[in-house]
Amino acid sequence: MKKLLLALTAVAAMSGSAFAADMARPYTKAPAPMAPAYNWTGFYIFGGGGGGVWNANDFAQSNAGLVPLTTNQQVGGDGWFGTVGLGYDWQFNTSWVAGIFADGQFGSLRGTAQDLNLNIAGTIKQQDAWAAGVRLGYLVAPNVFSYVNGGYSGSHWSGTTLLGTATGLASGLHTNGFNTNGWFVGGGVENNLNIFGITAPGWFMKTEYRSAFAQSKTVNELVDGTNALGANSIHFKPWTQTISTSLVYRFNWGGPAVRY
């Protein structure tokens, strides 16, 4: 019995010493998880829509030497469009992203072109446009990207029947469709849809403003029926502004990975 009591006393003494040693050690928390890590590098596609307005410098000129016949007038229009595109982004540190992209717009930004020398005018519209450029931005949050962009752009405009501005009657003249080229600048914000409480890895939404400046274009006035060149032409230089919202899919986006 004495031996048993001695053994139990020894075990109790060792257990108490171990507990005391544990209590003497400073308390340390388990390491907290780091912020989610997102990878913005990779290819993406997008599609959406929006609205736009355009203004243009417009004056009549003689086809004999392209001599101006009227003072410069401001004309314009507005409308809607759909857009599709693709691109590639590269996240080159924890907060900065650069990329290249190309897109197209298809719709109807409708307005007026006119020749005040002959007092004739017609309705034209920007039917489609394209752009190719670069963008650079900052991650204001791990899954929110604010950026600026710029590059080359072009657009196609419809032809029109030219009517008398006072009478509304056919003048016997028309214009054919034409293309313009130039450059653009803009910017926007792109964010992962998870911030809205939607479980959608790889899916994003972006909203973008764009301002496109086209080179001047000589729009010939043509005789109905024969397409013979008329005496005048219209000098046309448009500036187009658009706002669009698109749904984006990123192929390499796997959602946040929690790091320790």
C-alpha positions in Angstrom: 0.0 0.0 0.0 2.8 2.4 0.9 4.4 1.7 -2.5 1.1 2.5 -4.3 0.7 5.8 -2.4 4.3 6.8 -3.2 3.7 6.0 -6.9 0.5 8.1 -7.0 2.2 11.0 -5.2 5.0 10.9 -7.8 2.6 11.0 -10.7 0.6 13.9 -9.2 3.8 15.8 -8.6 5.0 15.4 -12.2 1.6 16.4 -13.6 1.5 19.5 -11.5 5.0 20.5 -12.6 4.0 20.1 -16.3 0.8 22.2 -15.8 2.8 24.9 -14.0 5.3 25.0 -16.9 2.5 25.4 -19.4 1.0 28.2 -17.4 4.4 29.9 -17.2 4.8 30.0 -21.1 3.5 33.2 -22.8 0.2 32.7 -24.7 0.4 33.0 -28.5 -2.5 33.0 -30.9 -2.7 30.9 -34.0 -1.6 32.9 -37.1 -4.6 34.7 -38.6 -5.3 34.0 -42.3 -4.0 36.6 -44.7 -6.2 38.6 -47.1 -7.6 36.6 -50.1 -5.2 36.5 -53.0 -6.6 37.1 -56.5 -4.8 36.6 -59.8 -5.8 39.1 -62.5 -3.3 37.7 -65.1 -5.0 35.9 -68.0 -7.4 36.1 -70.9 -11.0 37.4 -70.7 -14.0 38.0 -72.9 -17.0 40.4 -72.4 -20.3 41.6 -73.8 -22.7 44.3 -72.9 -24.3 47.5 -74.0 -24.7 51.2 -73.5 -25.5 54.6 -74.9 -23.6 57.4 -76.5 -23.7 60.8 -78.0 -21.7 62.4 -80.8 -20.9 65.9 -82.0 -19.3 66.9 -85.3 -17.8 69.9 -87.0 -19.8 70.2 -90.2 -19.5 72.6 -93.1 -20.1 72.6 -96.9 -17.2 72.8 -99.3 -16.9 73.0 -103.1 -15.5 69.9 -104.8 -13.6 72.3 -107.0 -10.6 72.7 -104.7 -12.5 71.8 -101.5 -13.0 75.4 -100.8 -15.2 76.1 -97.7 -18.6 77.5 -98.6 -20.2 78.0 -95.2 -19.0 78.6 -91.6 -18.4 75.6 -89.4 -21.6 74.2 -87.8 -22.1 71.8 -84.8 -24.3 68.9 -85.5 -24.8 65.8 -83.4 -26.8 62.7 -82.4 -27.3 60.0 -79.8 -28.5 56.4 -79.4 -27.6 53.0 -78.1 -25.2 50.1 -78.9 -24.2 46.6 -78.0 -20.5 45.6 -77.5 -18.4 42.5 -77.4 -14.6 42.1 -77.0 -11.7 40.2 -75.6 -8.4 41.0 -73.9 -5.4 39.9 -71.8 -4.3 41.4 -68.5 -1.0 41.1 -66.6 -0.8 41.7 -62.8 2.8 42.8 -62.4 2.7 43.4 -58.7 0.2 43.1 -55.8 -1.7 46.3 -56.8 -1.1 47.1 -60.5 -2.5 45.5 -63.7 -1.8 46.3 -67.4 -3.4 44.8 -70.4 -4.3 44.8 -74.1 -7.8 44.5 -75.6 -10.0 44.8 -78.7 -13.7 45.3 -79.0 -16.6 46.2 -81.3 -19.8 48.2 -80.9 -22.9 47.6 -83.0 -26.0 49.9 -82.8 -27.4 53.2 -83.9 -26.2 56.6 -82.8 -28.4 58.7 -85.0 -28.0 62.4 -85.9 -27.8 65.0 -88.7 -25.3 66.0 -91.5 -26.0 69.1 -93.5 -25.0 71.4 -96.3 -26.1 75.0 -95.4 -24.9 76.3 -98.8 -27.6 74.3 -100.6 -29.9 74.2 -97.5 -30.1 70.4 -97.5 -29.6 67.9 -94.7 -30.1 64.2 -93.9 -30.1 61.8 -91.1 -27.0 59.7 -90.6 -26.0 57.3 -87.9 -22.9 55.6 -86.5 -23.7 51.9 -87.1 -20.7 50.2 -85.7 -17.3 51.1 -84.3 -14.1 49.2 -83.2 -11.2 49.9 -80.9 -7.9 48.3 -80.0 -5.8 49.5 -77.2 -4.1 49.2 -73.8 -5.2 49.7 -70.3 -3.4 50.3 -67.0 -5.0 50.3 -63.5 -4.8 49.9 -59.8 -6.5 47.4 -57.6 -8.4 49.5 -55.1 -9.4 46.2 -53.5 -8.2 42.7 -54.3 -11.2 42.1 -56.5 -11.9 45.7 -57.7 -9.9 47.2 -60.6 -9.9 50.9 -61.5 -8.2 51.7 -64.9 -7.6 54.1 -67.7 -7.3 53.1 -71.4 -6.5 54.4 -74.8 -5.7 53.4 -78.4 -6.9 53.4 -82.0 -10.5 53.4 -83.0 -12.7 53.5 -86.1 -16.4 53.7 -87.0 -18.8 53.2 -89.9 -21.5 55.7 -90.7 -24.6 55.3 -92.9 -25.4 57.2 -96.0 -28.5 59.4 -96.2 -30.9 61.0 -98.6 -30.5 64.8 -98.5 -33.7 66.8 -98.1 -34.4 70.5 -98.3 -34.1 72.0 -94.8 -37.0 74.4 -95.5 -39.3 72.1 -97.6 -38.4 68.6 -96.5 -38.5 67.6 -100.1 -35.9 65.4 -101.9 -33.1 67.4 -103.3 -31.9 64.8 -105.8 -28.7 64.3 -103.9 -27.6 61.7 -101.4 -24.4 60.4 -99.6 -23.0 56.9 -99.4 -21.9 55.3 -96.2 -18.3 56.1 -95.0 -15.7 55.1 -92.5 -13.7 57.3 -90.0 -10.5 56.5 -88.1 -8.9 58.1 -85.1 -8.0 57.5 -81.4 -9.7 57.2 -78.1 -9.2 57.6 -74.3 -11.3 56.4 -71.5 -11.5 54.6 -68.2 -13.6 52.4 -65.9 -14.1 50.1 -63.0 -14.2 46.3 -63.1 -15.2 44.1 -60.1 -15.8 40.5 -59.3 -19.5 39.7 -58.9 -18.8 38.1 -55.5 -18.9 41.6 -53.9 -22.6 41.6 -54.5 -23.0 38.3 -52.6 -23.2 36.3 -55.8 -21.2 33.1 -55.9 -19.7 33.5 -59.4 -16.0 32.7 -59.7 -14.6 34.1 -62.9 -17.5 36.5 -63.6 -17.0 40.2 -63.4 -18.9 43.4 -64.3 -17.2 46.5 -65.8 -18.5 50.0 -66.5 -16.5 52.2 -68.8 -16.5 55.7 -70.3 -14.9 56.3 -73.7 -14.2 59.4 -75.8 -13.3 58.8 -79.4 -11.8 61.5 -81.7 -12.0 60.8 -85.4 -10.1 62.5 -88.3 -12.1 64.7 -90.6 -13.9 63.1 -93.5 -15.0 64.5 -96.9 -18.5 63.1 -97.5 -19.4 63.5 -101.2 -22.8 64.6 -102.3 -23.9 62.3 -105.2 -26.7 62.6 -107.7 -29.6 60.2 -107.3 -29.8 57.5 -109.9 -26.4 58.1 -111.4 -24.1 58.5 -108.4 -22.4 61.3 -110.3 -20.3 63.7 -108.1 -22.3 66.8 -107.1 -20.9 70.3 -106.9 -20.5 70.2 -103.1 -19.3 67.9 -100.3 -19.7 67.9 -96.6 -16.7 68.2 -94.3 -17.5 66.0 -91.3 -15.3 65.5 -88.1 -17.1 63.6 -85.3 -16.3 63.2 -81.6 -18.2 60.3 -79.9 -18.7 59.7 -76.2 -20.1 56.4 -74.8 -20.8 54.7 -71.5 -21.2 50.9 -71.4 -21.7 48.2 -68.9 -20.5 44.7 -69.7 -20.4 41.2 -68.2 -16.8 39.8 -68.2 -15.6 36.2 -67.9 -12.0 35.5 -66.9 -10.8 32.1 -67.9 -8.1 31.7 -65.2 -10.0 33.1 -62.3 -10.5 30.4 -59.6 -11.7 32.7 -56.9 -9.8 33.8 -53.7 -7.2 31.5 -52.2 -6.8 32.0 -48.4 -3.1 32.1 -47.5 -1.5 31.5 -44.1 
